[in-house]
Amino acid sequence: MKNKIALLALAATAWLATTANTPVIRSVENPFIESANTMTLDIAKVELSDTATVLYTDAYFRPHYWIKISSESYLQADGKKYALKGTQGIEADSLFWMPETGEASFRLSFEPLPRDTRSFDFIESDCDDCFKLFGIDLTGKTEATVPSDIPAEAIRMTEAIPDVMPAPQFKVGETVVRMHLSGYRKELAKEADIYLNTLMNGQQPYKAAIDSMGMAEFKFWQYGPAQALISVGMINKQIWLAPGEEIDLYVDMRHSGQYILKRRTEKKQLPTFKNIPFCYFSGTYAGLSAPSLYSDKYYGMNLYTGEFADYKMTAAEYTQHVISSYQALSDSIAQSKLPPIGKELALINLKQEAVEAMAQGDWFREHNYRKIHNQWERSKPLDIKIDPLTAENRAELCKLFSIADPKLLMGKDLISYVSAVSSPDIAWPKEVGLEGTFASELKLVLPLTQKASNAVLTEADLKILDDVQNPFWREALLKMQENTQIALKAVEGKAVIEKTPEVTPDKLFEALIAPYKGKVILVDFWNTWCGPCRMSIRANEPLKEQELKSDNLVWIYLANETSPLVTYKQAIPNIKGKHFRLNDEQWKYLCEQFKIDGIPSYVLVDKSGHYQLRNDFRDHEVMKNTLKEMIK
């Protein structure tokens, strides 16, 4: 077998040497790419001759991680396939480890394309996850155009920038989003996702299959204003949704190629491609998606970098730092070339950040300390004491703008803003006179939202709202509970929630793993609202029937009651394993026992019963390889 591989390698090298001496008919530098399912590969140059088509390929990936090019790769043009014949700088079917820079270059040589070929596709074999680049242009095309199948009315509505900022709508209604994918290829995506960032119940994920015509439809109940992140293939876009509307959303799937071209522009100082919309839609907030409303410049504080605040700052110094940062950035927004609504949107986003900066000022300074000292074990006390912010500090921010302006609900960080302004640890209404505003009402309503989403809301609970002026809150809670009850009936009998052992919290973990003595056990701490948790679980599911299929491996999933009961019951039938839904006391104890700093978190139990926290399993490859070794 080794001799055969060596002969193949020599043959490929000899073939490459031959093609290298063949006169090039034409060469296309930095060809336009229509669409792609990856950002890992780019084509820097195409050389065409009578004996070969050679792709000068650039790769971008995480340092010290591997990529692989299949020997079954081919080019496709006019319905015909042209096979891979040789490589240089990478060996087909072998792991190619990325260097420290995270960038590499190599050549791929294929059977020659016909001289009159105008464009072709690169297909790295026909597997679902293999690299695919479509519409690699050989004519000198330089920019994308608006697809002809996008309705003129959708284009008009998207490009019609509103004269004034639309107000958030405090209404309840069933929203319908019909997604039409222009330039759709099944290789680009099979499903579409909407991550709905809501006023009352955090982020709600929705998924829909894409049919053969490139269409997907979503239906969900919306309680008040919401922003949605649509995700289909490589394309992501934030849009605003009004409750109860029917929206036709048109997505240009060719924009996936624009991501590659934009990186090219930034790295190589090439001409910038024309910036055209790639998402068009109808509805109240359609105009808020116009590209001209947004700038490539970021007018924000970068709160989570660990560098926003100095841990040595006193509370007063930190407060002044937030205020100075806000004022400088708001001045930059005012002086920008953005249109008025674009400036207002940027300022709303900045105000949301400023509220969050003051609500979590102690945490941000602690985060700075942990980054500088590389101390991420949050169970260990800091070596220094953070000077805590006070009501007086927070009041200073409120002198700059109203933190309870309903328009702040139109910002891109809706969930973070809602969490900050309704924080149970801060009495914003009393501190800065917000009684009677939506912010004070929200503080009363949010604890009831969890009850409504678990169908346990009572009339006694609703009495808390007797003095609330806006009837929206009561209507939303009642409708949420009604919808929960309907959905629970629909999933009845489909989801198996294991009975949690009736032991004290200090004995709970041992009781959970006791039935599986002598086996490898992976205990996954997760919740339905945790995006990284869902991504990891989704990646693991096929492995349970493949590389990690074993009677000696047990998967235990622990969630708590912050996962809405309906969402939880809808999710777990598709997750093979043992599912436990813990109460607050049980969850809190186990998190403290294992020093869990966030989710997903993993506890690994070996065959001898020894267990330890393994948050290195947040790297999926580490998890997979470790488990494979343990179940051999």
C-alpha positions in Angstrom: 0.0 0.0 0.0 2.9 2.4 0.8 4.5 1.7 -2.5 1.3 2.4 -4.3 0.9 5.7 -2.5 4.5 6.6 -3.4 3.9 5.8 -7.0 0.8 7.9 -7.1 2.6 10.8 -5.5 5.4 10.5 -8.1 2.9 10.4 -10.9 1.1 13.5 -9.6 4.4 15.4 -9.2 5.5 14.4 -12.8 2.1 15.5 -14.1 2.4 18.8 -12.4 5.9 19.3 -13.8 4.5 18.6 -17.3 1.6 21.1 -16.9 4.0 23.7 -15.4 5.8 23.8 -18.8 2.6 24.0 -20.9 1.9 27.4 -22.4 -0.9 29.2 -20.5 -3.8 30.2 -22.8 -5.1 32.7 -20.2 -4.8 33.6 -16.6 -7.5 35.2 -14.4 -6.4 36.9 -11.2 -8.8 37.1 -8.2 -11.8 35.8 -10.1 -15.3 36.9 -9.1 -17.0 34.1 -7.0 -20.8 34.0 -7.0 -21.5 31.9 -4.0 -19.9 29.5 -1.5 -20.5 27.2 1.4 -17.2 28.2 3.1 -14.9 31.0 4.0 -12.0 28.7 4.3 -10.9 28.6 0.6 -10.4 31.4 -1.9 -9.1 31.2 -5.5 -6.3 33.7 -6.0 -5.7 32.8 -9.7 -6.9 30.5 -12.4 -4.5 29.4 -15.1 -6.0 27.7 -18.2 -4.1 25.7 -20.8 -4.7 22.9 -23.2 -3.5 20.3 -20.7 -4.8 21.6 -17.3 -6.8 24.1 -15.3 -4.7 25.1 -12.3 -6.3 26.8 -9.2 -3.9 28.9 -7.1 -5.8 28.4 -3.8 -5.5 30.3 -0.6 -6.7 28.7 2.7 -7.7 30.5 5.9 -8.4 28.5 9.0 -7.6 28.4 12.7 -3.8 28.0 13.4 -2.8 24.4 14.2 -6.1 23.0 13.0 -6.3 20.8 9.9 -8.2 21.0 6.6 -8.3 18.3 3.9 -8.8 18.3 0.1 -10.4 15.2 -1.3 -8.9 13.3 -4.3 -12.5 13.2 -5.6 -12.5 17.0 -6.1 -13.6 18.2 -9.5 -14.5 21.3 -11.5 -17.9 21.5 -13.1 -18.8 23.6 -16.1 -21.7 23.4 -18.5 -22.9 20.2 -16.9 -19.6 18.3 -17.3 -17.0 17.3 -14.6 -13.2 17.8 -14.8 -11.3 15.6 -12.3 -8.5 16.6 -10.0 -5.2 15.3 -11.5 -2.5 16.6 -9.1 -1.7 18.9 -6.2 1.2 21.1 -5.1 1.7 22.3 -1.5 -1.0 19.9 -0.2 -1.5 16.2 -0.4 -5.0 15.0 -1.4 -6.9 13.0 1.3 -4.3 13.9 3.9 -4.6 16.2 6.9 -3.1 19.6 6.2 -2.2 21.4 9.4 -2.6 25.2 9.2 0.5 27.2 10.2 0.7 29.8 13.0 -0.6 32.5 10.7 -3.8 30.6 9.9 -3.1 31.2 6.2 -1.7 28.9 3.5 -1.5 28.5 -0.2 -1.4 25.6 -2.6 -2.2 24.6 -6.1 -4.8 22.2 -7.4 -4.6 21.0 -11.0 -7.6 19.6 -12.9 -8.4 18.3 -16.4 -8.5 21.2 -18.8 -11.7 23.2 -19.1 -12.8 24.1 -22.6 -11.4 27.3 -24.0 -14.8 29.1 -24.2 -15.7 28.3 -20.5 -17.2 31.5 -18.9 -17.5 30.2 -15.4 -17.1 27.0 -13.4 -17.7 25.5 -9.9 -15.2 23.9 -7.6 -16.6 20.9 -5.9 -14.4 19.2 -3.2 -16.3 15.9 -3.7 -20.0 15.4 -3.2 -20.1 15.1 0.6 -22.4 17.6 2.5 -19.5 19.3 4.4 -17.0 19.5 1.6 -15.8 22.8 0.2 -17.9 24.2 -2.6 -17.3 27.4 -4.6 -19.8 28.3 -7.3 -19.8 30.6 -10.3 -16.0 31.2 -10.4 -16.0 33.8 -13.2 -13.5 33.8 -16.1 -14.9 36.8 -18.0 -13.6 39.6 -15.9 -16.8 40.3 -14.0 -16.2 42.7 -11.1 -19.4 43.1 -9.2 -22.7 41.6 -8.2 -26.1 42.8 -9.4 -29.5 42.6 -8.0 -31.1 39.3 -8.9 -33.8 39.5 -11.5 -36.2 37.4 -9.5 -36.4 39.8 -6.6 -39.8 41.6 -6.8 -39.6 45.4 -7.5 -41.9 46.1 -4.6 -39.6 44.3 -2.1 -36.6 46.3 -3.5 -38.5 49.6 -3.2 -39.6 48.9 0.4 -36.1 47.9 1.4 -34.5 50.9 -0.2 -37.1 53.4 1.1 -35.4 54.8 4.2 -38.0 56.0 6.7 -38.2 59.7 7.5 -38.5 59.0 11.2 -37.4 56.1 13.3 -40.3 53.6 13.6 -41.6 53.1 17.1 -41.6 49.6 18.8 -45.0 48.0 18.7 -46.4 46.7 22.0 -48.7 44.1 20.5 -49.3 40.4 20.4 -49.7 38.5 17.2 -48.6 35.5 15.1 -45.8 36.5 12.7 -45.2 34.7 9.4 -41.9 35.0 7.6 -41.8 33.5 4.1 -38.1 33.2 3.0 -37.4 33.1 -0.7 -33.8 32.2 -1.6 -32.6 33.7 -4.8 -29.7 31.8 -6.5 -30.4 28.8 -4.2 -28.4 25.6 -4.5 -29.0 22.7 -2.2 -25.3 22.5 -1.5 -25.4 26.0 0.1 -28.0 25.1 2.8 -30.7 22.6 3.5 -32.3 24.5 6.5 -32.8 28.1 7.4 -32.8 29.5 11.0 -34.3 32.5 12.7 -33.0 33.5 16.1 -35.7 35.8 17.5 -34.4 38.2 20.1 -37.5 39.0 22.1 -38.6 41.6 24.6 -40.0 39.1 27.2 -38.4 35.7 26.8 -34.9 36.0 25.5 -33.8 34.4 22.3 -36.1 31.9 20.7 -34.7 29.7 17.8 -36.8 28.6 14.9 -35.8 26.2 12.1 -37.4 25.5 8.8 -36.5 23.1 5.9 -35.8 24.6 2.5 -37.8 23.1 -0.3 -36.7 22.4 -3.8 -37.8 25.8 -4.9 -35.6 27.5 -2.4 -38.4 28.5 0.0 -38.7 28.2 3.8 -41.6 29.4 6.0 -41.6 30.3 9.7 -44.6 30.9 12.0 -44.3 32.0 15.6 -46.1 34.1 18.2 -44.5 37.4 18.9 -45.0 39.4 22.1 -43.9 42.9 21.5 -41.0 44.2 19.4 -38.3 41.8 18.3 -35.2 41.6 16.3 -34.4 38.5 14.3 -31.1 37.1 13.1 -31.7 35.1 10.0 -29.1 32.5 9.2 -29.0 30.4 6.0 -25.8 28.8 4.9 -23.1 31.4 5.3 -25.5 34.3 5.2 -26.5 36.1 8.4 -28.6 39.3 8.6 -30.4 41.1 11.4 -33.9 42.3 10.7 -36.7 43.9 12.7 -40.2 42.2 12.9 -43.5 43.7 14.0 -45.9 41.4 15.8 -48.6 39.8 13.7 -47.3 40.7 10.2 -46.8 38.4 7.2 -43.3 39.1 5.8 -41.9 38.1 2.5 -38.2 38.0 2.8 -35.9 37.6 -0.2 -32.3 36.6 0.3 -29.7 36.7 -2.4 -27.7 33.5 -1.8 -25.0 34.7 -4.1 -24.0 37.1 -1.3 -22.0 34.2 0.3 -19.4 34.8 -2.4 -19.2 38.5 -1.4 -17.8 37.5 2.0 -14.8 36.0 0.2 -14.4 39.0 -2.0 -14.6 41.4 0.9 -11.8 39.6 2.7 -9.7 39.8 -0.5 -10.3 43.6 -0.6 -9.3 44.1 3.0 -6.1 41.9 2.7 -4.9 42.8 -0.7 -6.1 46.4 -1.2 -8.0 45.4 -4.3 -10.9 47.5 -5.6 -14.0 47.4 -3.4 -16.9 45.5 -4.9 -20.2 47.4 -5.2 -22.1 47.2 -1.9 -25.7 46.1 -2.8 -28.4 44.8 -0.5 -28.7 41.0 -0.2 -31.8 40.9 1.8 -35.1 42.5 0.7 -38.4 42.3 2.5 -41.8 43.8 3.1 -43.3 45.0 6.4 -43.3 47.9 8.8 -39.5 47.8 9.4 -38.3 46.9 5.8 -36.5 50.2 5.4 -34.3 49.6 8.4 -32.3 47.1 6.4 -31.1 49.5 3.7 -27.2 49.2 3.5 -26.8 53.0 3.4 -28.0 53.2 7.1 -24.9 51.4 8.2 -21.2 52.1 8.3 -18.2 49.8 8.2 -16.9 51.8 11.2 -18.0 50.4 14.6 -19.4 53.0 16.9 -19.4 50.9 20.0 -17.5 50.3 23.3 -16.3 46.7 22.7 -17.5 45.8 26.2 -16.5 42.1 26.2 -13.0 42.3 25.0 -11.5 42.5 28.5 -9.9 45.8 27.5 -12.9 48.2 27.9 -12.2 48.9 31.6 -9.2 48.9 33.9 -9.7 46.8 37.0 -7.8 49.4 39.0 -10.5 52.0 38.3 -12.6 53.2 41.3 -16.3 53.3 40.8 -16.2 57.0 40.1 -13.3 56.6 37.6 -15.2 53.8 35.8 -18.4 55.9 35.7 -16.4 58.8 34.1 -14.8 56.4 31.7 -18.2 55.1 30.5 -19.6 58.7 30.2 -16.5 59.9 28.3 -16.6 56.9 26.0 -20.3 57.5 25.3 -19.7 61.2 24.6 -16.8 60.6 22.3 -18.6 57.9 20.3 -21.9 59.9 20.1 -19.9 62.9 18.7 -18.3 60.5 16.1 -21.8 59.4 15.1 -23.0 62.9 14.8 -20.1 63.8 12.5 -20.4 60.7 10.4 -21.8 60.7 6.8 -24.7 58.4 7.8 -28.2 59.5 7.0 -30.3 60.8 9.9 -32.0 57.4 10.6 -28.6 55.7 10.3 -27.2 58.1 13.0 -30.2 57.5 15.2 -29.9 53.7 14.9 -26.1 53.9 15.8 -26.9 56.2 18.7 -29.6 53.8 20.0 -27.1 50.9 19.9 -24.6 53.0 21.8 -27.1 54.0 24.4 -27.9 50.3 24.9 -24.2 49.6 25.4 -23.9 52.4 27.9 -26.8 51.1 30.0 -25.2 47.6 30.0 -21.8 49.1 30.9 -23.2 50.7 34.0 -25.4 47.7 34.9 -22.4 45.3 34.8 -19.5 47.7 35.6 -18.2 45.5 38.4 -18.1 42.5 36.1 -16.4 44.3 33.2 -13.6 45.4 35.5 -13.3 41.9 36.9 -13.1 40.6 33.4 -10.2 42.9 32.7 -8.3 41.6 35.7 -8.9 38.0 34.6 -7.7 38.6 31.1 -4.5 40.4 32.2 -3.7 37.7 34.8 -5.1 34.8 32.8 -7.2 33.8 35.7 -10.4 32.3 34.3 -11.3 30.0 37.2 -14.2 32.0 38.5 -14.5 29.9 41.6 -11.3 31.5 42.9 -11.6 34.9 44.5 -9.7 37.8 43.0 -6.5 39.0 44.6 -8.0 42.5 44.6 -11.3 44.1 45.5 -13.4 45.8 42.8 -14.8 49.1 44.0 -18.6 48.5 43.5 -20.8 50.9 41.6 -23.5 52.6 43.5 -26.9 54.2 42.7 -25.2 57.6 42.5 -22.8 56.3 39.9 -25.6 54.9 37.7 -27.5 58.2 38.1 -24.7 60.0 36.4 -25.4 58.1 33.2 -29.1 58.9 33.4 -28.3 62.6 33.2 -27.2 62.1 29.6 -30.3 60.4 28.2 -33.4 58.5 29.3 -32.5 54.9 29.8 -36.2 54.1 29.5 -36.9 55.6 26.1 -39.0 53.0 24.3 -36.9 53.6 21.1 -34.0 51.8 22.8 -36.0 48.6 22.2 -35.1 49.1 18.5 -31.4 48.6 19.0 -29.5 45.6 17.9 -28.7 44.4 21.5 -32.3 44.1 22.6 -31.7 41.2 25.0 -28.6 42.7 26.7 -30.4 46.0 27.1 -33.6 44.4 28.5 -31.4 42.3 30.9 -29.6 45.4 32.1 -32.5 47.8 32.5 -34.6 45.1 34.4 -31.7 43.6 36.4 -33.1 42.2 39.7 -29.9 43.5 41.4 -30.4 47.1 40.5 -33.4 49.3 41.5 -33.3 51.5 38.4 -36.9 52.7 38.8 -36.3 54.0 42.4 -32.7 55.2 41.7 -33.5 57.4 38.8 -37.2 57.9 38.8 -38.4 55.4 36.2 -41.7 54.5 37.9 -44.5 54.2 35.4 -42.2 53.6 32.4 -42.0 50.4 30.4 -38.7 49.7 32.2 -40.4 49.6 35.6 -43.2 47.4 34.2 -40.7 45.1 32.5 -39.1 44.5 35.9 -42.4 43.2 37.2 -43.3 41.2 34.2 -40.1 39.2 33.4 -40.4 36.9 36.5 -43.9 36.0 35.3 -42.7 35.2 31.8 -41.0 32.1 32.9 -44.2 30.9 34.6 -46.2 31.6 31.5 -43.8 29.8 29.3 -44.1 26.8 31.6 -47.9 27.0 31.9 -47.9 27.6 35.6 -49.1 31.3 35.7 -51.9 31.9 38.2 -54.4 34.6 38.8 -52.5 35.4 41.9 -49.5 36.1 39.8 -51.4 38.4 37.5 -52.5 40.5 40.5 -48.9 41.9 40.5 -50.0 43.7 37.3 -53.0 45.5 38.8 -51.3 48.8 38.9 -49.6 48.5 35.5 -51.0 50.9 33.0 -50.2 49.2 29.7 -52.6 46.3 29.1 -50.1 44.7 26.7 -48.3 42.9 29.5 -51.3 41.0 30.8 -52.4 40.2 27.2 -49.0 38.9 26.3 -48.6 36.7 29.4 -52.1 35.1 29.0 -51.5 34.4 25.3 -48.0 33.0 26.1 -49.6 30.6 28.6 -52.4 29.6 26.3 -49.9 28.9 23.5 -47.7 26.9 25.9 -50.7 24.7 26.9 -51.5 24.0 23.2 -47.9 23.2 22.4 -47.5 20.9 25.4 -50.5 18.8 24.2 -48.8 18.5 20.8 -45.6 17.0 22.2 -47.3 14.9 24.9 -45.7 11.4 25.0 -42.9 12.4 22.6 -40.3 13.6 25.1 -38.9 11.5 27.9 -37.8 13.5 31.0 -36.1 11.2 33.5 -37.2 11.4 37.1 -34.6 13.3 39.1 -33.4 11.2 42.0 -35.0 12.2 45.3 -31.8 12.9 47.2 -30.3 16.0 48.8 -28.3 18.2 46.4 -25.0 17.1 47.8 -25.7 13.5 46.8 -27.4 14.3 43.5 -24.5 13.8 41.0 -23.6 10.4 42.4 -27.2 9.4 42.2 -27.4 10.5 38.5 -24.4 8.5 37.4 -24.9 5.4 39.7 -27.0 3.4 37.2 -24.2 3.5 34.6 -21.3 2.2 36.8 -18.4 0.9 34.7 -19.2 3.0 31.6 -17.9 6.3 30.3 -20.4 9.1 31.0 -20.5 12.5 29.5 -22.7 14.9 31.6 -23.7 18.0 29.5 -24.9 21.1 31.3 -27.0 23.0 28.8 -30.2 25.0 28.2 -32.4 25.5 25.2 -31.6 29.3 25.1 -27.9 28.6 24.9 -26.8 28.9 21.2 -23.3 27.2 21.7 -25.0 24.4 23.6 -27.4 23.7 20.7 -24.5 23.8 18.2 -22.5 21.3 20.1 -25.4 19.0 20.6 -26.2 19.2 16.9 -22.6 18.3 16.0 -22.6 15.3 18.4 -25.9 13.7 17.2 -24.6 12.0 14.0 -21.5 10.8 15.9 -23.7 8.7 18.2 -24.4 6.5 15.3 -20.9 6.7 13.8 -17.6 7.2 15.5 -19.0 7.4 19.1 -21.6 4.6 18.8 -21.0 2.4 21.8 -23.0 0.7 24.6 -20.2 1.8 26.9 -20.8 5.6 26.4 -23.7 7.2 28.2 -24.9 10.8 27.4 -26.6 12.6 30.3 -28.1 16.1 29.7 -28.8 18.4 32.6 -31.0 21.5 32.0 -32.9 23.7 34.4 -36.3 25.4 34.5 -35.0 28.5 32.6 -35.5 26.3 29.5 -39.2 26.9 28.6 -41.0 23.7 29.0 -42.4 23.6 25.5 -39.1 24.4 23.8 -37.4 21.8 26.0 -39.9 19.1 25.2 -39.7 19.8 21.5 -35.9 19.6 21.6 -35.1 16.5 23.6 -36.7 13.8 21.4 -34.0 14.7 18.8 -31.2 14.4 21.4 -30.2 10.8 22.2 -29.4 10.4 25.9 -30.8 10.7 29.4 -32.5 14.0 30.1 -33.0 15.6 33.5 -34.7 19.0 34.2 -33.4 20.3 37.5 -34.9 22.8 39.8 -33.1 26.0 40.8 -31.6 24.5 44.0 -30.3 21.4 42.3 -28.8 23.3 39.4 -27.2 25.9 41.6 -25.6 23.2 43.8 -24.1 21.3 40.9 -22.8 24.4 39.3 -21.1 25.4 42.6 -19.8 21.8 43.1 -18.1 21.7 39.7 -17.2 25.5 39.6 -19.1 25.9 36.4 -18.6 29.3 34.8 -21.1 29.1 32.0 -22.7 26.7 29.6 -22.1 24.5 27.8 -20.1 22.8 30.5 -19.1 19.1 30.6 -18.3 16.7 33.4 -16.6 13.5 32.2 -16.9 10.3 34.2 -14.5 7.5 33.4 -15.1 3.7 33.8 -13.7 3.7 37.3 -16.3 6.4 38.4 -13.7 9.2 38.7 -15.1 12.5 37.3 -13.9 16.0 36.6 -15.0 19.2 34.8 -13.8 19.1 31.2 -14.5 22.5 29.7 -11.8 21.8 27.1 -14.6 19.8 25.6 -16.0 23.2 24.3 -13.5 22.4 21.6 -15.6 19.8 19.7 -12.6 18.0 18.2 -11.1 17.5 21.7 -14.4 16.1 23.0 -14.7 13.7 20.0 -11.1 12.4 20.1 -11.1 12.0 23.9 -14.3 10.0 23.9 -13.2 7.8 20.9 -10.1 6.9 22.9 -12.0 6.1 26.1 -14.5 3.7 24.4 -12.0 1.7 22.4 
